[in-house]
Amino acid sequence: MELDINEQGPEDMDLTDVVLEYDDIVSAISVLEKRREELRTHILNAFKEKEIDVLRVGDVELRRQKVDWKLWHINRLKPYLTKKGLWDIVESVDRKNLSRLIEKGILTEEELQGTYDVETRYNLRVKRA
């Protein structure tokens, strides 16, 4: 895949060239994201098979980080938050808003038990040594 990026600023380019370059970049990003996901899946599978969390190749270090995601159940959560007068703050099941309410002590993990399932996911961090 070859991407030709114009060195001129967009304000110095013809609009047609700006649009065509933009389209090329959007297409390239799509291809790169698909490839990154394939590589990520392969790397995470290797971490799992080898039962490791850190891998170093040359000056590149990959680190697998376990993260528990809450999968909220709106049909259980909305009535509870509405009763507590908090639904207007959340408005929809937004993980970040709910986490903030827990961090501020407005809600507790215990009182929300049963309104979510936990799914383990892994982040992959890349660091150059």
MARTORVO-241349 format. One record per residue (C-alpha): residue number from 1; x, y, z; residue in three letters. Coordinates in nm, 2 decimals. Layout:
# MARTORVO-241349
<rec><k>NUM</k><c1>X</c1><c2>Y</c2><c3>Z</c3><r>ALA</r></rec>
...
This chain:
# MARTORVO-241349
<rec><k>1</k><c1>0.00</c1><c2>0.00</c2><c3>0.00</c3><r>MET</r></rec>
<rec><k>2</k><c1>0.14</c1><c2>0.33</c2><c3>-0.11</c3><r>GLU</r></rec>
<rec><k>3</k><c1>0.01</c1><c2>0.66</c2><c3>0.03</c3><r>LEU</r></rec>
<rec><k>4</k><c1>0.10</c1><c2>0.98</c2><c3>-0.14</c3><r>ASP</r></rec>
<rec><k>5</k><c1>0.08</c1><c2>1.26</c2><c3>0.12</c3><r>ILE</r></rec>
<rec><k>6</k><c1>0.10</c1><c2>1.61</c2><c3>-0.02</c3><r>ASN</r></rec>
<rec><k>7</k><c1>0.35</c1><c2>1.83</c2><c3>0.17</c3><r>GLU</r></rec>
<rec><k>8</k><c1>0.15</c1><c2>2.14</c2><c3>0.10</c3><r>GLN</r></rec>
<rec><k>9</k><c1>-0.10</c1><c2>2.26</c2><c3>0.36</c3><r>GLY</r></rec>
<rec><k>10</k><c1>-0.46</c1><c2>2.20</c2><c3>0.26</c3><r>PRO</r></rec>
<rec><k>11</k><c1>-0.52</c1><c2>2.58</c2><c3>0.23</c3><r>GLU</r></rec>
<rec><k>12</k><c1>-0.26</c1><c2>2.59</c2><c3>-0.05</c3><r>ASP</r></rec>
<rec><k>13</k><c1>-0.41</c1><c2>2.30</c2><c3>-0.24</c3><r>MET</r></rec>
<rec><k>14</k><c1>-0.70</c1><c2>2.28</c2><c3>-0.49</c3><r>ASP</r></rec>
<rec><k>15</k><c1>-1.01</c1><c2>2.15</c2><c3>-0.32</c3><r>LEU</r></rec>
<rec><k>16</k><c1>-1.03</c1><c2>1.85</c2><c3>-0.56</c3><r>THR</r></rec>
<rec><k>17</k><c1>-0.68</c1><c2>1.74</c2><c3>-0.45</c3><r>ASP</r></rec>
<rec><k>18</k><c1>-0.77</c1><c2>1.79</c2><c3>-0.08</c3><r>VAL</r></rec>
<rec><k>19</k><c1>-1.08</c1><c2>1.57</c2><c3>-0.13</c3><r>VAL</r></rec>
<rec><k>20</k><c1>-0.89</c1><c2>1.30</c2><c3>-0.32</c3><r>LEU</r></rec>
<rec><k>21</k><c1>-0.61</c1><c2>1.29</c2><c3>-0.06</c3><r>GLU</r></rec>
<rec><k>22</k><c1>-0.86</c1><c2>1.28</c2><c3>0.22</c3><r>TYR</r></rec>
<rec><k>23</k><c1>-1.03</c1><c2>0.98</c2><c3>0.05</c3><r>ASP</r></rec>
<rec><k>24</k><c1>-0.69</c1><c2>0.80</c2><c3>0.01</c3><r>ASP</r></rec>
<rec><k>25</k><c1>-0.61</c1><c2>0.86</c2><c3>0.38</c3><r>ILE</r></rec>
<rec><k>26</k><c1>-0.96</c1><c2>0.73</c2><c3>0.50</c3><r>VAL</r></rec>
<rec><k>27</k><c1>-0.91</c1><c2>0.42</c2><c3>0.28</c3><r>SER</r></rec>
<rec><k>28</k><c1>-0.55</c1><c2>0.36</c2><c3>0.41</c3><r>ALA</r></rec>
<rec><k>29</k><c1>-0.67</c1><c2>0.40</c2><c3>0.77</c3><r>ILE</r></rec>
<rec><k>30</k><c1>-0.94</c1><c2>0.14</c2><c3>0.72</c3><r>SER</r></rec>
<rec><k>31</k><c1>-0.68</c1><c2>-0.11</c2><c3>0.57</c3><r>VAL</r></rec>
<rec><k>32</k><c1>-0.43</c1><c2>-0.03</c2><c3>0.85</c3><r>LEU</r></rec>
<rec><k>33</k><c1>-0.69</c1><c2>-0.08</c2><c3>1.12</c3><r>GLU</r></rec>
<rec><k>34</k><c1>-0.80</c1><c2>-0.41</c2><c3>0.98</c3><r>LYS</r></rec>
<rec><k>35</k><c1>-0.44</c1><c2>-0.53</c2><c3>0.97</c3><r>ARG</r></rec>
<rec><k>36</k><c1>-0.37</c1><c2>-0.40</c2><c3>1.32</c3><r>ARG</r></rec>
<rec><k>37</k><c1>-0.66</c1><c2>-0.60</c2><c3>1.45</c3><r>GLU</r></rec>
<rec><k>38</k><c1>-0.54</c1><c2>-0.92</c2><c3>1.28</c3><r>GLU</r></rec>
<rec><k>39</k><c1>-0.19</c1><c2>-0.87</c2><c3>1.43</c3><r>LEU</r></rec>
<rec><k>40</k><c1>-0.33</c1><c2>-0.77</c2><c3>1.77</c3><r>ARG</r></rec>
<rec><k>41</k><c1>-0.54</c1><c2>-1.09</c2><c3>1.78</c3><r>THR</r></rec>
<rec><k>42</k><c1>-0.24</c1><c2>-1.30</c2><c3>1.69</c3><r>HIS</r></rec>
<rec><k>43</k><c1>-0.02</c1><c2>-1.14</c2><c3>1.95</c3><r>ILE</r></rec>
<rec><k>44</k><c1>-0.28</c1><c2>-1.17</c2><c3>2.22</c3><r>LEU</r></rec>
<rec><k>45</k><c1>-0.33</c1><c2>-1.54</c2><c3>2.13</c3><r>ASN</r></rec>
<rec><k>46</k><c1>0.05</c1><c2>-1.59</c2><c3>2.16</c3><r>ALA</r></rec>
<rec><k>47</k><c1>0.05</c1><c2>-1.42</c2><c3>2.51</c3><r>PHE</r></rec>
<rec><k>48</k><c1>-0.23</c1><c2>-1.66</c2><c3>2.61</c3><r>LYS</r></rec>
<rec><k>49</k><c1>-0.06</c1><c2>-1.97</c2><c3>2.48</c3><r>GLU</r></rec>
<rec><k>50</k><c1>0.27</c1><c2>-1.88</c2><c3>2.63</c3><r>LYS</r></rec>
<rec><k>51</k><c1>0.11</c1><c2>-1.76</c2><c3>2.95</c3><r>GLU</r></rec>
<rec><k>52</k><c1>0.31</c1><c2>-1.44</c2><c3>2.95</c3><r>ILE</r></rec>
<rec><k>53</k><c1>0.22</c1><c2>-1.07</c2><c3>2.98</c3><r>ASP</r></rec>
<rec><k>54</k><c1>0.54</c1><c2>-0.90</c2><c3>2.85</c3><r>VAL</r></rec>
<rec><k>55</k><c1>0.72</c1><c2>-0.97</c2><c3>2.52</c3><r>LEU</r></rec>
<rec><k>56</k><c1>1.03</c1><c2>-0.79</c2><c3>2.41</c3><r>ARG</r></rec>
<rec><k>57</k><c1>1.16</c1><c2>-0.80</c2><c3>2.05</c3><r>VAL</r></rec>
<rec><k>58</k><c1>1.46</c1><c2>-0.58</c2><c3>1.99</c3><r>GLY</r></rec>
<rec><k>59</k><c1>1.38</c1><c2>-0.24</c2><c3>2.14</c3><r>ASP</r></rec>
<rec><k>60</k><c1>1.00</c1><c2>-0.30</c2><c3>2.13</c3><r>VAL</r></rec>
<rec><k>61</k><c1>0.82</c1><c2>-0.41</c2><c3>2.44</c3><r>GLU</r></rec>
<rec><k>62</k><c1>0.46</c1><c2>-0.53</c2><c3>2.42</c3><r>LEU</r></rec>
<rec><k>63</k><c1>0.26</c1><c2>-0.56</c2><c3>2.74</c3><r>ARG</r></rec>
<rec><k>64</k><c1>-0.07</c1><c2>-0.73</c2><c3>2.79</c3><r>ARG</r></rec>
<rec><k>65</k><c1>-0.29</c1><c2>-0.56</c2><c3>3.04</c3><r>GLN</r></rec>
<rec><k>66</k><c1>-0.61</c1><c2>-0.73</c2><c3>3.18</c3><r>LYS</r></rec>
<rec><k>67</k><c1>-0.91</c1><c2>-0.50</c2><c3>3.21</c3><r>VAL</r></rec>
<rec><k>68</k><c1>-1.25</c1><c2>-0.60</c2><c3>3.34</c3><r>ASP</r></rec>
<rec><k>69</k><c1>-1.54</c1><c2>-0.43</c2><c3>3.14</c3><r>TRP</r></rec>
<rec><k>70</k><c1>-1.88</c1><c2>-0.39</c2><c3>3.29</c3><r>LYS</r></rec>
<rec><k>71</k><c1>-2.15</c1><c2>-0.48</c2><c3>3.04</c3><r>LEU</r></rec>
<rec><k>72</k><c1>-2.45</c1><c2>-0.27</c2><c3>3.18</c3><r>TRP</r></rec>
<rec><k>73</k><c1>-2.81</c1><c2>-0.40</c2><c3>3.15</c3><r>HIS</r></rec>
<rec><k>74</k><c1>-3.02</c1><c2>-0.09</c2><c3>3.08</c3><r>ILE</r></rec>
<rec><k>75</k><c1>-3.34</c1><c2>-0.27</c2><c3>3.17</c3><r>ASN</r></rec>
<rec><k>76</k><c1>-3.22</c1><c2>-0.32</c2><c3>3.53</c3><r>ARG</r></rec>
<rec><k>77</k><c1>-3.01</c1><c2>-0.01</c2><c3>3.56</c3><r>LEU</r></rec>
<rec><k>78</k><c1>-3.25</c1><c2>0.26</c2><c3>3.43</c3><r>LYS</r></rec>
<rec><k>79</k><c1>-3.53</c1><c2>0.19</c2><c3>3.69</c3><r>PRO</r></rec>
<rec><k>80</k><c1>-3.28</c1><c2>0.19</c2><c3>3.97</c3><r>TYR</r></rec>
<rec><k>81</k><c1>-3.11</c1><c2>0.52</c2><c3>3.86</c3><r>LEU</r></rec>
<rec><k>82</k><c1>-3.44</c1><c2>0.68</c2><c3>3.79</c3><r>THR</r></rec>
<rec><k>83</k><c1>-3.56</c1><c2>0.60</c2><c3>4.15</c3><r>LYS</r></rec>
<rec><k>84</k><c1>-3.24</c1><c2>0.76</c2><c3>4.28</c3><r>LYS</r></rec>
<rec><k>85</k><c1>-3.29</c1><c2>1.07</c2><c3>4.06</c3><r>GLY</r></rec>
<rec><k>86</k><c1>-2.97</c1><c2>1.00</c2><c3>3.87</c3><r>LEU</r></rec>
<rec><k>87</k><c1>-3.09</c1><c2>0.89</c2><c3>3.53</c3><r>TRP</r></rec>
<rec><k>88</k><c1>-3.08</c1><c2>1.25</c2><c3>3.40</c3><r>ASP</r></rec>
<rec><k>89</k><c1>-2.71</c1><c2>1.26</c2><c3>3.47</c3><r>ILE</r></rec>
<rec><k>90</k><c1>-2.64</c1><c2>0.94</c2><c3>3.29</c3><r>VAL</r></rec>
<rec><k>91</k><c1>-2.92</c1><c2>0.96</c2><c3>3.02</c3><r>GLU</r></rec>
<rec><k>92</k><c1>-2.79</c1><c2>0.64</c2><c3>2.86</c3><r>SER</r></rec>
<rec><k>93</k><c1>-2.57</c1><c2>0.36</c2><c3>2.98</c3><r>VAL</r></rec>
<rec><k>94</k><c1>-2.24</c1><c2>0.54</c2><c3>2.96</c3><r>ASP</r></rec>
<rec><k>95</k><c1>-1.95</c1><c2>0.35</c2><c3>3.12</c3><r>ARG</r></rec>
<rec><k>96</k><c1>-1.75</c1><c2>0.67</c2><c3>3.19</c3><r>LYS</r></rec>
<rec><k>97</k><c1>-2.04</c1><c2>0.86</c2><c3>3.36</c3><r>ASN</r></rec>
<rec><k>98</k><c1>-2.12</c1><c2>0.56</c2><c3>3.57</c3><r>LEU</r></rec>
<rec><k>99</k><c1>-1.76</c1><c2>0.52</c2><c3>3.67</c3><r>SER</r></rec>
<rec><k>100</k><c1>-1.75</c1><c2>0.89</c2><c3>3.77</c3><r>ARG</r></rec>
<rec><k>101</k><c1>-2.06</c1><c2>0.85</c2><c3>3.99</c3><r>LEU</r></rec>
<rec><k>102</k><c1>-1.89</c1><c2>0.55</c2><c3>4.16</c3><r>ILE</r></rec>
<rec><k>103</k><c1>-1.56</c1><c2>0.74</c2><c3>4.21</c3><r>GLU</r></rec>
<rec><k>104</k><c1>-1.75</c1><c2>1.04</c2><c3>4.36</c3><r>LYS</r></rec>
<rec><k>105</k><c1>-1.93</c1><c2>0.80</c2><c3>4.60</c3><r>GLY</r></rec>
<rec><k>106</k><c1>-2.27</c1><c2>0.89</c2><c3>4.47</c3><r>ILE</r></rec>
<rec><k>107</k><c1>-2.32</c1><c2>0.52</c2><c3>4.37</c3><r>LEU</r></rec>
<rec><k>108</k><c1>-2.14</c1><c2>0.21</c2><c3>4.50</c3><r>THR</r></rec>
<rec><k>109</k><c1>-2.04</c1><c2>-0.11</c2><c3>4.33</c3><r>GLU</r></rec>
<rec><k>110</k><c1>-2.24</c1><c2>-0.30</c2><c3>4.58</c3><r>GLU</r></rec>
<rec><k>111</k><c1>-2.57</c1><c2>-0.13</c2><c3>4.51</c3><r>GLU</r></rec>
<rec><k>112</k><c1>-2.52</c1><c2>-0.18</c2><c3>4.14</c3><r>LEU</r></rec>
<rec><k>113</k><c1>-2.46</c1><c2>-0.55</c2><c3>4.17</c3><r>GLN</r></rec>
<rec><k>114</k><c1>-2.69</c1><c2>-0.74</c2><c3>3.92</c3><r>GLY</r></rec>
<rec><k>115</k><c1>-2.71</c1><c2>-0.45</c2><c3>3.68</c3><r>THR</r></rec>
<rec><k>116</k><c1>-2.40</c1><c2>-0.56</c2><c3>3.48</c3><r>TYR</r></rec>
<rec><k>117</k><c1>-2.19</c1><c2>-0.85</c2><c3>3.38</c3><r>ASP</r></rec>
<rec><k>118</k><c1>-1.81</c1><c2>-0.84</c2><c3>3.38</c3><r>VAL</r></rec>
<rec><k>119</k><c1>-1.62</c1><c2>-0.93</c2><c3>3.07</c3><r>GLU</r></rec>
<rec><k>120</k><c1>-1.24</c1><c2>-0.97</c2><c3>3.08</c3><r>THR</r></rec>
<rec><k>121</k><c1>-1.07</c1><c2>-0.79</c2><c3>2.79</c3><r>ARG</r></rec>
<rec><k>122</k><c1>-0.70</c1><c2>-0.72</c2><c3>2.73</c3><r>TYR</r></rec>
<rec><k>123</k><c1>-0.53</c1><c2>-0.40</c2><c3>2.62</c3><r>ASN</r></rec>
<rec><k>124</k><c1>-0.20</c1><c2>-0.42</c2><c3>2.43</c3><r>LEU</r></rec>
<rec><k>125</k><c1>0.06</c1><c2>-0.16</c2><c3>2.51</c3><r>ARG</r></rec>
<rec><k>126</k><c1>0.36</c1><c2>-0.09</c2><c3>2.29</c3><r>VAL</r></rec>
<rec><k>127</k><c1>0.67</c1><c2>0.08</c2><c3>2.43</c3><r>LYS</r></rec>
<rec><k>128</k><c1>1.00</c1><c2>0.15</c2><c3>2.27</c3><r>ARG</r></rec>
<rec><k>129</k><c1>1.30</c1><c2>0.09</c2><c3>2.49</c3><r>ALA</r></rec>
